[in-house]
Amino acid sequence: MAVAGAFAGVLMLFIPIKIPLIWLSAFYSICIMRLIYNYFNPVKEVTDQNVKKISLMLILFSIMSGMTWGALGLILPIAENSVIMLCTSLILCGMALAPLATLSIYSPVYIGFSIPLLLPLAIKCFYLGGDVFTTVGIICLIFLCPSLLHSFFVQESYLRSFRLEFENISLIEILREETLNAELARKEAVANNLAKSKFLAAASHDLRQPLHAMVFFVDALNEYAETPEIKNIVFKIGQTSQALRELLDSLLDISKIEAGILVPEYVHIDLNSLLRDIHSEYLLYAEQKNIFFEILTIEKYIYSDQHMVGRILRNLISNALRYTDSGYVRVTCFETKKGLCIEVSDSGTGIPEDEKEKIFDEFYQIDNPERDRTKGIGLGLSIVKGLCDLLMLQINLSDSPAGGTCFLVEFPLGNKNKIIKAKKIEVLNFTVKSNIFIIDDDEDSRDAMNGLIVKWGYNTKVFEGIDDCLSYLKTTNDSPEIILTDYRLRNNITGVELIEEIYNYCGFHIPAVIITGDTDQKRLKEAERSGHSLLHKPLQPAKLRSILSYLVKNS
């Protein structure tokens, strides 16, 4: 509207005022008509019902506006005044170009505006004839045709953008739905995993209690076995209980990794010494299977958690020996720019390509549908993966040259001069008979531990729970020198709480050992945070004897 008023003012300088005023009145009348129509017919939303009406009205007003501007080419005296001709052609070409981007969203609107805008001027120029007018007419047509073609391209570009936007909205909706389904599946998986962990914790505890007692009974029975036949039977019972203990220990390791209570204790490790110990452990088993087992050591040192590194290597080696029927199992070491790589390779059955991602899953085994106990229970490699993640180590799996498997783990280098030699724990000759309180609500475990500990030369007092323990303390002047308690006692009392009660009554600190058969993550964390020595059922008698000797020596 401002451009129309300014152009009309310029025309008044060259032609009679009457002509610009009539044209300007017509132009403003059309503008007022559009405002009135929009006021009485507001478009709040474009729907299938009103889209045709809206489109027709847009085209109609565009045609009316284009005709108003195009009328200038007919009514103005361009033949008599070259200035008017130049201004008119420039203004009309500019008016055709200005709304190209906006009106071309719907190209019929731009066509309805631009054709009646420029075509009248072009026709009049061709009618007047002459080189100048013919050139101006051709320029108008040349300007009009590309503009119309460009309008189609602009419309197609907008349509493509709209399609992409709607497709994106559709994809977002699909993604939102899939995300929701994935979240529901994740929650269900977490719930199932929690239920599994609770089941394992309960089952493990209930199994560990009698197994813990059996280990001590077997050790005590071995002391009384006289004939070779009885000794052999006791030996086989011990082997069976040891196999069961190893299976339960694997469950415990998984629970401890998941619970996050394993904290690496980084030390500098003599790799040769560690590998020599491991080689001696598995050499007999390899010879029994007629497998060539070798460890090619290297005079290097690594920096990591010694217990965890040992468990990683032992699991990899035992897994290789278990699944190799003939040929070799070889451990090699080589230095890289980042550290030291340890490679465990074999000539066994190998792992199919589609199974390689699954072998680190818990309880997953290849080709063991009958659940042969000699092939393990499918936790060895999952423990390896968990420990590697905990130590921030990368474990790689590939095929060995002999068609078997090859596991490779890279460790950071250590320093020989910073190796700390382990202190040897001595078993005392019991000239001093220390007083030990044994608290366990399981009668078999209580009796088994008591019988063996008494045989080792200690004085013991045995209690079922906190009440009879405190009653004994209140009625005697006796006090314990070492407390040995189960973690889960009756009436929801824990070993940690019992120890605190005894501390409070006696008024001084007493060395304590907590023995637990739990694999429940929450309970393991609580026991770990207590700061007391923590042992896990089923407990090896030799380990308990070493712990007691250490506590007596340092108390």
C-alpha positions in Angstrom: 0.0 0.0 0.0 2.9 2.4 0.7 4.5 1.6 -2.6 1.2 2.2 -4.4 0.8 5.6 -2.7 4.4 6.7 -3.5 4.1 5.6 -7.1 0.8 7.5 -7.5 2.5 10.6 -6.1 5.3 10.3 -8.7 2.7 9.9 -11.5 1.0 13.1 -10.5 4.1 15.1 -11.5 3.9 13.9 -15.1 0.2 13.2 -15.9 -3.2 14.7 -14.8 -4.0 14.0 -11.1 -7.3 12.4 -12.0 -5.8 9.2 -13.5 -3.5 8.4 -10.4 -6.3 9.1 -8.0 -8.8 6.8 -9.8 -6.2 4.0 -9.9 -5.2 4.6 -6.3 -8.9 4.5 -5.2 -9.4 1.2 -7.0 -6.3 -0.3 -5.4 -7.3 0.8 -1.8 -10.8 -0.5 -2.4 -9.5 -3.9 -3.1 -7.4 -3.8 0.0 -10.4 -2.8 2.1 -12.4 -5.6 0.6 -9.8 -8.1 1.6 -9.7 -6.7 5.2 -13.4 -6.8 5.5 -13.6 -10.4 4.2 -10.8 -11.6 6.5 -12.6 -9.8 9.5 -15.9 -11.6 8.8 -14.4 -14.9 7.7 -11.4 -15.5 10.0 -9.5 -18.7 9.4 -8.6 -20.4 12.7 -7.7 -23.7 11.2 -7.4 -25.2 7.7 -9.5 -28.3 7.3 -10.6 -30.6 4.5 -13.9 -28.7 4.5 -12.6 -25.1 4.1 -9.4 -25.6 2.2 -11.0 -25.2 -1.2 -12.8 -22.0 -0.2 -9.6 -20.5 1.2 -7.7 -21.4 -1.9 -10.3 -19.9 -4.3 -10.4 -16.6 -2.3 -6.6 -16.4 -2.3 -6.5 -16.8 -6.0 -9.4 -14.4 -6.5 -7.9 -11.6 -4.5 -4.5 -12.2 -6.1 -6.0 -11.8 -9.6 -7.8 -8.6 -8.5 -4.6 -7.2 -7.1 -2.6 -8.2 -10.2 -5.2 -6.7 -12.5 -5.1 -3.4 -10.5 -1.3 -3.1 -10.9 -1.4 -4.4 -14.5 -4.0 -1.7 -15.4 -1.2 0.8 -15.1 0.4 -0.6 -18.2 -2.8 0.2 -20.1 -3.9 3.5 -18.7 -0.6 5.3 -18.4 0.7 7.3 -21.4 3.9 5.4 -21.8 4.1 6.2 -25.5 4.3 10.0 -24.9 6.7 9.9 -21.9 9.8 7.7 -21.7 10.2 8.4 -18.0 6.7 7.0 -17.3 7.5 4.0 -19.4 10.7 3.3 -17.6 9.1 3.8 -14.1 6.1 1.6 -15.0 8.1 -1.3 -16.4 10.5 -1.2 -13.4 7.7 -1.0 -10.8 5.7 -3.8 -12.4 8.7 -6.1 -12.8 9.7 -5.4 -9.2 6.1 -6.1 -8.0 6.2 -9.5 -9.9 9.5 -10.4 -8.2 8.8 -9.3 -4.6 6.1 -11.8 -3.7 7.6 -14.7 -5.6 8.9 -16.5 -2.4 5.7 -16.0 -0.4 2.9 -16.5 -3.0 4.7 -19.5 -4.6 3.9 -21.6 -1.6 0.7 -22.1 -3.6 1.7 -21.4 -7.2 -1.9 -20.7 -8.6 -1.9 -17.6 -6.3 1.3 -16.3 -7.8 0.2 -17.1 -11.3 -3.1 -15.3 -10.7 -1.1 -12.2 -9.6 1.8 -12.1 -12.0 0.1 -12.8 -15.4 -2.4 -9.9 -15.1 0.4 -7.8 -13.7 2.9 -8.0 -16.6 0.9 -9.3 -19.6 -1.1 -6.0 -20.2 2.1 -4.0 -20.4 3.7 -6.5 -22.7 0.7 -6.5 -25.0 0.5 -2.7 -25.1 4.2 -2.5 -25.9 3.8 -5.0 -28.8 0.8 -3.0 -30.0 2.7 0.3 -30.0 5.5 -1.4 -32.0 9.0 0.1 -32.6 12.3 -1.2 -31.4 12.1 0.3 -27.9 8.5 -0.8 -27.1 9.0 -4.3 -28.6 12.2 -4.7 -26.5 10.3 -3.7 -23.3 7.5 -6.2 -24.2 10.0 -9.0 -24.8 11.7 -8.2 -21.5 8.4 -8.4 -19.7 7.7 -11.8 -21.2 11.2 -13.0 -20.5 10.8 -11.8 -16.9 7.4 -13.4 -16.5 8.1 -16.9 -17.9 11.1 -17.8 -15.6 9.1 -16.3 -12.7 6.2 -18.7 -13.4 8.6 -21.6 -13.8 10.5 -20.7 -10.6 7.1 -20.5 -8.8 6.5 -24.2 -9.6 9.9 -25.1 -8.2 9.3 -23.1 -5.0 5.9 -24.8 -4.5 7.5 -28.2 -5.0 10.2 -27.4 -2.5 7.7 -26.3 0.1 5.6 -29.5 -0.5 8.7 -31.6 -0.1 9.5 -29.8 3.2 6.0 -30.4 4.4 6.2 -34.0 3.5 9.5 -34.4 5.3 8.1 -32.6 8.4 5.0 -34.9 8.5 7.2 -37.9 8.0 9.5 -36.7 10.8 6.4 -36.2 13.0 5.3 -39.7 12.1 8.8 -41.1 12.8 9.0 -39.2 16.1 5.6 -40.8 17.1 6.9 -44.2 16.1 10.2 -43.6 18.0 8.3 -42.3 21.0 6.2 -45.5 21.0 9.2 -47.7 20.5 11.0 -45.8 23.3 8.1 -46.4 25.6 8.0 -50.1 24.7 11.7 -50.3 25.2 11.4 -48.6 28.6 8.6 -51.0 29.6 10.8 -53.9 28.4 13.8 -52.5 30.3 11.7 -52.3 33.5 10.4 -55.8 33.0 14.0 -57.0 32.4 15.2 -55.2 35.6 12.3 -56.7 37.5 13.1 -60.2 36.2 16.8 -59.7 36.9 16.0 -58.6 40.5 13.7 -61.6 40.9 16.6 -63.8 39.6 19.1 -62.2 42.0 16.7 -62.7 44.9 16.1 -66.3 44.0 19.9 -66.9 43.6 20.5 -65.2 46.9 17.9 -67.3 48.7 18.9 -70.6 47.0 22.6 -69.9 47.5 22.2 -69.2 51.2 20.1 -72.3 51.8 22.6 -74.4 49.9 25.6 -72.9 51.5 24.5 -73.6 55.0 24.6 -77.4 54.8 27.5 -77.4 52.5 29.4 -75.2 54.9 28.7 -77.7 57.7 29.6 -80.6 55.4 33.0 -79.1 54.6 33.9 -79.0 58.3 32.4 -82.4 59.0 34.5 -83.9 56.2 37.6 -82.2 57.5 36.9 -83.6 61.0 36.0 -87.0 59.6 39.3 -87.2 57.8 41.1 -86.9 61.2 39.4 -90.1 62.4 39.6 -92.1 59.1 41.9 -95.1 59.7 41.5 -97.5 56.8 42.5 -96.6 53.1 38.9 -97.4 52.0 37.4 -94.9 54.5 40.0 -92.3 53.6 39.2 -92.7 49.9 35.5 -92.3 50.6 36.2 -89.1 52.6 38.4 -87.9 49.8 35.7 -88.3 47.2 33.1 -86.6 49.5 35.6 -83.7 49.8 36.0 -83.6 46.0 32.2 -83.5 45.5 31.8 -80.7 48.1 34.6 -78.8 46.5 33.0 -78.9 43.1 29.7 -77.7 44.6 31.6 -75.0 46.5 33.2 -73.8 43.2 29.8 -73.5 41.5 28.4 -71.5 44.4 31.5 -69.3 44.4 30.8 -68.5 40.8 27.3 -67.4 41.7 28.8 -65.3 44.6 31.3 -63.6 42.2 28.5 -62.6 39.8 26.5 -61.2 42.7 29.5 -59.3 44.1 30.2 -57.8 40.6 26.6 -56.8 40.2 26.5 -55.4 43.7 29.5 -53.2 43.0 31.2 -54.1 46.2 34.4 -55.3 44.5 36.9 -52.5 44.6 40.2 -53.1 42.7 43.3 -53.0 44.9 46.0 -52.0 42.3 49.5 -53.3 42.9 52.5 -54.0 40.8 52.5 -57.7 39.9 55.3 -60.1 39.0 53.7 -61.7 35.9 56.1 -64.6 35.7 55.4 -65.6 39.3 51.7 -65.5 38.8 51.8 -67.4 35.5 54.1 -70.1 37.0 51.6 -70.7 39.8 48.7 -70.9 37.4 50.7 -73.3 35.2 51.3 -75.7 38.1 47.6 -75.6 39.0 46.4 -76.8 35.6 49.3 -78.9 34.3 48.0 -82.2 35.8 44.5 -81.6 34.4 46.0 -80.9 30.9 48.2 -84.0 31.1 45.2 -86.1 32.0 43.4 -84.9 28.9 46.6 -85.4 26.8 46.7 -81.7 25.9 49.9 -79.8 25.4 49.7 -76.9 27.9 52.4 -74.2 27.9 52.8 -70.7 29.2 55.4 -68.6 27.4 56.3 -66.0 30.1 58.0 -62.7 29.7 60.2 -60.8 32.2 57.6 -58.0 32.6 55.4 -56.6 35.3 51.8 -55.4 35.2 49.8 -52.9 37.4 46.4 -54.2 38.4 44.4 -56.1 41.1 46.3 -59.4 41.6 43.3 -61.5 42.7 41.1 -60.3 39.8 43.9 -60.8 37.3 44.4 -64.3 38.6 40.7 -65.0 38.4 40.5 -63.7 34.8 43.5 -65.8 33.6 42.3 -68.9 35.5 38.8 -68.7 34.1 40.2 -68.3 30.5 42.6 -71.1 30.9 40.1 -73.5 32.5 37.6 -72.7 29.8 40.1 -73.4 27.1 41.1 -76.7 28.7 37.5 -77.7 29.2 36.6 -77.2 25.5 39.8 -78.7 24.0 39.9 -82.4 23.5 43.2 -82.6 21.7 46.0 -80.3 20.6 47.2 -77.4 22.8 46.3 -74.6 25.1 48.9 -71.8 25.0 49.4 -68.6 27.0 51.7 -66.0 25.4 52.7 -62.5 26.5 53.9 -59.6 24.4 54.5 -55.9 25.0 52.6 -53.2 23.1 52.7 -49.4 23.1 50.0 -49.2 25.7 50.9 -52.1 27.9 51.3 -55.8 28.1 49.0 -58.3 26.2 48.2 -61.7 27.5 46.8 -64.1 25.0 45.1 -67.4 25.8 44.6 -69.6 22.6 43.6 -73.2 22.0 43.0 -75.7 19.3 39.5 -76.6 20.6 36.1 -76.6 19.0 36.0 -72.8 18.4 33.1 -70.4 18.7 30.7 -69.8 15.7 30.5 -66.2 14.6 26.9 -65.8 15.6 27.6 -67.0 19.1 30.6 -64.7 19.9 28.4 -61.9 21.3 26.5 -64.3 23.6 29.3 -66.2 25.3 29.8 -63.5 27.9 26.2 -63.7 29.0 25.4 -65.4 32.3 24.6 -69.1 32.2 25.1 -69.2 28.4 26.9 -72.3 27.1 27.6 -73.6 23.6 26.7 -77.2 22.9 25.8 -78.2 26.4 22.0 -78.9 26.4 22.4 -81.8 28.8 24.0 -79.3 31.3 27.1 -81.5 31.8 28.7 -80.4 35.1 32.2 -81.0 33.8 31.6 -78.2 31.3 30.7 -75.7 34.0 27.5 -73.7 34.4 28.2 -70.8 32.0 29.5 -68.2 34.4 33.2 -68.3 33.8 33.3 -65.9 30.9 30.7 -63.6 32.3 32.8 -63.3 35.4 35.8 -62.5 33.1 33.9 -59.8 31.3 32.6 -58.3 34.6 36.1 -58.2 36.1 37.6 -56.7 32.9 34.9 -54.0 32.9 35.7 -53.4 36.6 39.4 -53.0 35.8 38.6 -51.0 32.6 40.4 -53.6 30.5 39.5 -54.5 26.9 39.0 -58.2 26.2 39.1 -59.3 22.5 37.9 -62.6 21.0 39.1 -64.1 17.7 39.7 -67.4 16.1 43.1 -69.1 16.8 45.2 -70.4 13.9 44.3 -74.0 14.8 40.6 -73.2 14.5 39.9 -72.8 18.2 39.5 -69.6 20.2 41.9 -66.8 21.2 41.2 -64.4 24.0 43.4 -61.3 24.4 43.5 -59.0 27.4 45.8 -55.9 27.6 47.1 -54.8 31.0 49.0 -51.6 32.0 52.7 -52.1 32.7 54.0 -52.2 36.2 57.2 -51.5 38.0 59.5 -54.2 39.4 60.8 -52.0 42.1 57.4 -51.3 43.5 56.3 -54.9 44.1 55.2 -55.6 47.6 56.0 -59.1 48.9 53.0 -60.8 50.6 53.3 -61.4 54.3 53.1 -65.1 55.3 50.4 -65.9 57.8 51.7 -68.5 60.3 49.6 -71.1 62.1 50.4 -70.7 65.8 51.3 -73.6 68.1 48.5 -72.9 70.6 50.3 -72.3 73.9 47.7 -69.6 74.6 44.2 -70.9 74.2 42.2 -67.9 72.9 38.5 -67.6 73.8 36.3 -67.7 70.7 32.5 -67.0 70.6 30.8 -68.9 67.8 27.3 -67.6 67.0 25.2 -69.4 64.3 21.5 -70.2 64.2 22.2 -73.3 62.1 22.9 -76.2 64.4 24.9 -78.3 61.9 27.2 -75.3 61.0 27.6 -74.4 64.6 28.6 -77.9 65.7 30.8 -78.5 62.7 32.8 -75.3 63.2 33.0 -75.8 67.0 34.3 -79.4 66.7 37.1 -78.4 64.3 38.1 -75.2 66.1 38.3 -77.0 69.4 40.5 -79.6 67.7 42.8 -76.7 66.6 43.4 -75.9 70.3 41.0 -72.9 71.0 38.5 -72.5 73.8 35.1 -71.9 72.4 31.6 -70.8 73.5 28.7 -71.7 71.2 25.5 -69.6 70.9 22.4 -69.7 68.7 21.8 -66.0 68.7 22.1 -62.6 70.4 19.9 -63.3 73.4 21.7 -66.4 74.8 25.1 -64.7 74.0 24.2 -61.6 76.0 22.6 -63.8 78.8 25.9 -65.7 79.1 27.9 -62.4 79.3 25.6 -61.0 82.0 25.8 -64.1 84.2 29.6 -64.7 83.9 32.8 -62.7 84.0 33.8 -64.2 80.7 34.4 -62.2 77.5 35.4 -63.2 74.0 38.8 -62.6 72.4 37.5 -63.3 68.9 33.9 -63.2 67.7 32.9 -65.7 64.9 29.4 -65.1 63.7 27.0 -65.9 60.9 25.7 -62.8 59.1 22.0 -63.7 58.9 20.7 -64.7 62.4 17.2 -65.3 63.7 14.6 -62.5 64.4 16.1 -60.4 61.5 19.3 -59.8 63.5 22.5 -59.5 61.5 26.0 -60.4 62.6 27.0 -56.7 62.4 24.3 -55.8 64.9 25.3 -58.7 67.2 29.0 -57.6 67.2 27.9 -54.0 68.1 25.8 -55.3 71.0 28.8 -57.3 72.4 31.1 -54.3 71.9 28.7 -52.1 73.8 28.3 -54.6 76.7 32.0 -55.4 77.0 33.1 -51.8 76.5 36.1 -52.5 74.2 36.9 -53.5 70.6 37.0 -57.3 69.9 38.3 -58.8 66.6 35.4 -60.3 64.7 34.8 -62.4 61.6 31.5 -62.5 59.7 30.7 -65.7 57.8 27.9 -65.4 55.3 26.2 -67.6 52.7 24.3 -64.6 51.2 24.6 -63.5 47.6 22.0 -60.8 48.0 23.5 -57.6 46.8 22.1 -55.4 49.5 23.3 -57.7 52.3 26.7 -58.1 50.7 27.1 -54.3 50.7 26.0 -54.0 54.3 28.5 -56.8 55.4 31.3 -55.2 53.4 30.7 -51.8 54.9 30.9 -53.2 58.5 34.7 -53.2 58.3 35.0 -56.7 59.9 36.7 -59.7 58.2 34.2 -61.2 55.8 34.3 -64.8 54.7 31.9 -66.7 52.5 30.2 -70.1 52.9 31.1 -72.8 52.3 34.4 -71.9 54.0 37.6 -73.9 53.6 38.8 -74.9 57.1 42.4 -74.0 56.2 41.3 -70.5 55.4 39.4 -70.0 58.6 42.4 -71.4 60.6 44.7 -68.9 58.9 42.3 -66.0 59.7 42.0 -67.0 63.3 45.8 -67.4 63.7 46.3 -63.9 62.2 43.7 -62.4 64.6 45.3 -64.1 67.6 48.8 -63.0 66.6 47.7 -59.3 66.1 45.2 -58.9 68.9 
